[in-house]
């Protein structure tokens, strides 16, 4: 099962996708404008 985590910071959001606990497959940093798209 895939899991997506979003860290809601002040100006930059961090999004992480994991397949298992502790195994991050993909990680991205997005600003507010990119996150809203």
Order of alpha helices (4+ residues) and beta strands (2+ residues): beta-beta-beta-alpha
